[in-house]
């Protein structure tokens, strides 16, 4: 004979596990709020400034030479490609 309590227990776990996964992804991020801009492009090696880089190639390998405690970078296109 099948025990109804085992079905209830199984149903609770089936509902509880997705809820735990959902809320574990809602933790606070470590996003920096006290950042400052250099006001100029960072010194990188090799120097890719002025180089047109196609979007369908492998990621570039470079070293950021600008001294800093932490660095965050963002690639910004200078003009729209037609």
C-alpha positions as CSV (number, residue, x, y, z in Angstrom):
1,X,0.0,0.0,0.0
2,X,1.3,3.5,-0.9
3,X,1.6,5.9,2.0
4,X,0.1,9.3,1.3
5,X,2.6,11.0,3.6
6,X,5.5,10.0,1.4
7,X,3.7,11.7,-1.6
8,X,3.3,14.9,0.5
9,X,6.9,14.8,1.6
10,X,8.0,14.3,-2.0
11,X,5.8,17.2,-3.2
12,X,7.2,19.5,-0.6
13,X,10.8,18.8,-1.7
14,X,9.8,19.1,-5.4
15,X,8.5,22.6,-4.6
16,X,11.1,23.6,-2.1
17,X,14.2,22.9,-4.2
18,X,13.3,25.3,-7.1
19,X,12.4,28.0,-4.6
20,X,15.8,27.6,-2.9
21,X,17.5,28.0,-6.2
22,X,15.4,31.0,-7.1
23,X,16.2,32.9,-3.9
24,X,19.9,31.9,-3.9
25,X,20.3,33.9,-7.1
26,X,18.9,37.0,-5.5
27,X,21.8,37.8,-3.3
28,X,23.4,41.2,-3.2
29,X,26.1,41.7,-5.8
30,X,29.6,43.0,-5.1
31,X,29.2,45.8,-7.6
32,X,31.5,48.7,-6.9
33,X,29.8,52.1,-6.4
34,X,32.9,54.1,-5.5
35,X,34.6,54.0,-8.9
36,X,36.3,56.8,-10.8
37,X,37.3,57.2,-14.4
38,X,40.8,57.9,-15.6
39,X,39.5,60.4,-18.2
40,X,41.8,58.8,-20.8
41,X,42.2,55.3,-22.3
42,X,44.1,52.9,-20.2
43,X,47.6,51.9,-21.3
44,X,47.4,48.3,-22.7
45,X,49.9,46.1,-24.3
46,X,49.9,45.4,-27.2
47,X,48.3,48.8,-28.1
48,X,45.0,48.1,-30.0
49,X,44.0,51.8,-30.1
50,X,42.8,52.8,-33.5
51,X,42.5,49.2,-34.6
52,X,39.3,47.9,-36.2
53,X,38.4,44.6,-34.5
54,X,35.8,42.4,-36.2
55,X,33.1,41.1,-33.9
56,X,33.5,37.5,-35.0
57,X,37.1,36.8,-33.9
58,X,38.4,35.2,-30.7
59,X,38.8,37.5,-27.7
60,X,41.8,39.7,-27.6
61,X,44.7,39.0,-25.2
62,X,46.2,42.1,-23.7
63,X,47.7,43.4,-20.4
64,X,46.5,46.6,-18.7
65,X,49.6,48.6,-17.8
66,X,47.8,51.4,-15.9
67,X,48.5,50.9,-12.2
68,X,45.4,50.4,-10.1
69,X,44.0,48.4,-7.2
70,X,41.1,47.1,-9.2
71,X,40.3,47.5,-12.8
72,X,37.0,47.3,-14.6
73,X,36.8,47.8,-18.4
74,X,34.2,48.4,-21.0
75,X,34.7,48.4,-24.7
76,X,32.9,51.2,-26.4
77,X,32.6,51.4,-30.2
78,X,33.6,54.8,-31.6
79,X,31.2,54.6,-34.5
80,X,28.4,52.4,-35.8
81,X,29.5,49.8,-38.4
82,X,27.3,49.7,-41.4
